[in-house]
Amino acid sequence: MSDLRYVYAVCSPLGAPLGADLAGVGGAAPRTVHHAGLTAMVSDVPADQFSESALRRHLENLDWLAETARAHDTVIAALAKVTSPVPLRLATVFRDDSGVRAMLETEADRLRASLTRIHERVEWGVKVYVEEEQAEPTAAPRGGSGAADHGGRSRLSGSSLATGSGRDYLRRRRAERAGRDEVWRRAETFAQRLHDQLSLHADETRLHAPQSPELTRAAGRNVLNAAYLVHRSASDAFAEQVDARKDEQPGLRVELTGPWAAYSFSRQPEERSDTTQPSAGDTP
């Protein structure tokens, strides 16, 4: 069974090849397929691992998925250093070079529009987290020891102590909730102002859903998860804008990532449904 074609990204024709030691998915060296004034970066991959049925199995294997995603991103990152590519979805596979050319032909107008929009631009990511402190747990009210003593006076004294402790406990709980609410209001206000400021220095922005700490294992609660399309010549100034705000609010953490290929701003080609392309389906 002949090899299939794994496609990483589409770009304008390159002025020079990528590094000879660059390894892609499965350790295969990436190469180019040209058509209609466009260039697809591809690797030859074994059909028994990347056919449609094999991909269905592999995409349920988290280790395989993570390894493939790393190799996929490595090639796109290398490409982003020399051009502005349109990244394709993870595990986009075609039967042969003809299938890749057919995709370039079909999607040529849309791909050219994307390449024009992201030309000489990169993606920066900015996240804001509320750094949650490990507070001492609020103790629940305890009954007075007099309740166990003999004599009505001791029991009455114990009851009064329990009532007082209960009121103190509820007051502390209300104060804690009010404090948390204030922290969230302050975080949301800061995040909105930061986003508004950074948007002035970006050509386009994308607001992604806040990330779950259970999935990312990042400390704190994510209140801003945004992407910004920035011209390469403005990237240093953009990063300086973020750095200047990092320590502005105690208890809030600002993270800057990038520059990346324009993942959030590149509409990806629709995968063909005919027999020339084993489709991986939607993947993260």
N, C-alpha and C positions, 0 to 999 in steps of 0.2 A: 504494500500500500504506500503510495507516494506521500511526501510531506504536504502539510497544509501551510497557509500563510497567516501568521499572526500579525495584525496591524496595530501599531502603537499610536500613530499620529499622522496628520497630513500637514504639509507646509509648502511654501514656495520652493523652487529648485535651490539646492544648497550650492554655495560657492566652493565648498571643500568638504571632503568626507569627514565623518566623525572619527574619533580615535579608533585605531585598529584593535585595541584591547577591550573595547566596550562589549560587554556580554548582556544579552537580553534574556527573555523567557527561555528556560531550559538550558541556559548557557550558550545559546546560539547567537552568533554575531548579527546585528541588524544590517540591513541593506536597503536600497531604495528601489521603488517602482515608480516610473514616470508616466504621466498621461494628462493630456489636456492642459498642459502648463502647470500641473500640480505634481507634488512628490509625496508618496506614501512611504513611511518608514516601516519595514516589515522584517520578520524573522521566519525562517523555515522551521516548523515544529512537527513532531511526529503525529500522524493521524490517529494512532491508537490512544493518544493522550488528549487530543484536542478535537476529536470529532464531536458531533452534537451530543451523542449519548455519553461519551466519556466526560464531556464538560458538565453535564448534569450531575454526574457522580462527584467530580472533583470540586464543584462549587459548594458542596456540602462539607468538604474537608477544610477546616479552618487553617490548618498548617499549610496545605497546598495553596489555598487562597492567599495567605499572607506572603508566601514566597513568590508567587506569581505577581502579586501587586507590587512587591518591592522591585522586581526585575522590570516590570512595566514602567514604574515611576522613574527608575534609573535611566532608562533610555530617553524618556520624555525630558527629564532634567538635563541630560547631555544635549539634547536637541534645542532646549530653551536657551542654552548659552550662546548659540550661534544664530538662532532665528526665533520667530514667534509662531509656534506650532498650534494646530487645533488638535488637542488630545482626543483620542477615541476611547470609547468605553472599554473597560477591562474585559479581556477575552473576546475581542472582535476577531473572528477567524473567517478566512475565505479558502475555497478549494485550491486555487492556484493564482498565478499572477494575472490571468485573464479576469478572474473574479474581482481582484483588486482594481484593475483598470475599469471594469464595468461600474464599480461603485464610484470611482473618481468621475466617470462620465456622467452618471446619473445625478450625482450630488455637486457637480462642478459649480453651478451658480451659487448655491448656498455656502459651499466651502470658500469660494473666492470672497464672498461678502464677509464671512467670519474672519478670514485672513486680513482683509482690509481693515476691519474694525479693531483687531488686536495687534496690528502691525507695530512693532517696536514697543510693545507694552507687555507688562508682567502683572502677575497677581500677587497682592500682599494680603495676608490674613491678620485680623486683629480680634482678640478675645479679651473680655473683661470677666473676672471672677470675683465673687464675694468670698473672702477667706474666712471660713467659719471657724471660730475659736472653740476649743474643747472646754466648754463651760462645766463648772461643777454641777452635778445634778441637784435639782431642788428637792430637798427632803420633804416627804409627805408628813402632815401633822401626826403626832403620836398622842395617844391618850395619856392623861396624867396618871402617875403611879398611884395616886390616892384612890383611884377607882378600885384598886385591888385591896386597899386597906380596910380594916374593920372600922365601923363608925360612920354615921351620916356625914359628919363634918369633913372627913377625909375625902369621901366620895364627891361631895359638893365642890371641894377645892380642886379635885382632879378634873371635874367637868368644866370648871371655869378655865383651867389651864388649857384644856383641849380646844375650847371655843376660841380662846385667844390665839393659839397656835394655828388653828384653821384659818382665821382671818389673815394672819401674817403670811401664811402659805399662799392664799389666793391673791393677796396683794403682790407678792413676789412673782407669781405666775403672770399676772396682768402686766407687771413692769417688764418682764422678760419678753412677752409677746409684743408690747409696744416698742421695745428696743429693737427687736428683729424687724418689725414693720418699718421702723425708721431707717435701719440699715438698707433694707430693700429699696425704699424710696430714694435714698441717697445714691445707691448703686445704679438704679434705673435712670435717674437724672444725669449722673455723670456719663453713663454709657451713651445716652441720647446726644448729649452735648459733644462728646468725643466723636461719635459717628457723623454728626452734622459738620464738625470742623474738618474731619478727614475727607468727607465727601467733596469738599471744595477743592481738594488736591487730586481727585480721581476723575477719570473719564466716565466710569460706570461703577456702581456698587451693587452688592448682593447681600441681603440679610438672610442668613441661614438660621434654622431652628437652634435654640440653645442645646448644647450637648449634654447628654446624661453622664453624671460622674460614674455611674455603674459601668458604663460602656468604655469611657475614655480613661478612667482611673485617675483623672486630674483632680488635684486638691481644690476644694471650694465649689461654689455653684456658679455656673456659666450664665451671665446675663447679657452678653453681647458676643455674637459669633458672625462676623462680617468679613466680606471679601471686597477688595478694591482693585480696579483695573487702572494701573498707573503707567505713564510713559517712562521708559527706562531713564531718560534724562532727568525726570522728576523724582526718581526713587529715593535718592539720598535725602532730599528735602522731606519726603513723605515719612521716611523712617525717623528723621529728627523730630517731626511733629509728634509722633507716638512716644518717643523717648522722653520728650519734654513733659508729658502728662503722666508718666508711669507712677511717679511717687506723689502725685497730687492729693490723693485721697487715702488716708490710712484704712487698712482693712480691705482694700480693693487691689487686685492684681491685674495688670495689663500685659498681655503677651502679643508679640509681633512675630509672624512667621513669613517666610518668603526670602527672595522673590521666587515665584513659581511660574510655570506655564499657566496660561489663562484657563484653568479647568472650569471655573465658575462662569465664564463668559463665552465659551465656545459651544455653539450648538453642534451637536454631533450628528453625523450622517445616520439616517434610519437604516437599520440593517436589512438587507434584501432577504426576501422570504423564499427565493427560488432555490434550486438544488445546487447552485454554484457557491452557496455560502452556508456552511454549518453555523448556525447562530447560537451564541452563548446565552442569549436572553438577557434580561435586565440583571445587572450585577452592581454591587456597591461602588 
